[in-house]
């Protein structure tokens, strides 16, 4: 249950004050009547004053009801403003990658060539054909170019400040080490996302030629988690408009 607002207390205080004033007025009139009960014509005057007081009382009640209606409208306006702010906050959090999202999309699984396969068949060191951060970055860029609205790599949500890089023999995403198989999930139009990767002579063919196993699967539902790392803004700051304090 919502707590009464400051306006509610003011309205209640005003109404109680008006009622108390009416009671005191009636009490004074009653005392005056007792002092002058033998004066001819006084009952008629008191009846008229009582009728006037009754009229004033009804008017005060009407004003109190009007104030209550206005207060209700103010409260409704506050809730509408609050809901609007909540909607804007949800949009900002979605755009910033700070909330999990789901929808149709694709799942891309990238795996290194099995140990020894290239050595046995082609005479090459299989480590030369292992997945590099550039390979993952190319897949991510193709997905974004095809209209992906949210992407994660091994459940690491990508945002504007995310980094994908090598650290020795490992790949780092959002300052966290990930290992194969690399599972890239993207929310967007499944057909566009798949065709963007599997177009003839495109990225998937090129990666497979280099011995990288890559599978692209359209999905009816893909869940991309929220970004859970820290956000540090070192250099940028909002530009103040003229007249802002």
Secondary structure, DSSP 8 states (H G I E B T S, - for coil): -----HHHHHHHHHHHHHHHHHHHHHHHHHHHHHHTTTSTTHHHHHHHHHHHHHHHHHHHHHHHHHHHHHHHHHHHHHHHHHHHHHHHHHHHHHHHT-S-EEEEEEEEEEE---TTHHHHHT---GGGGS--HHHHHHHHHHHHHTT-SEEEETTEE--TT--EEEETTEEEETTEEE-SSEEEEEES-HHHHHHHHHSTTSHHHHHHHTT-EEEEEEEEEEEE----S----SS------TT--
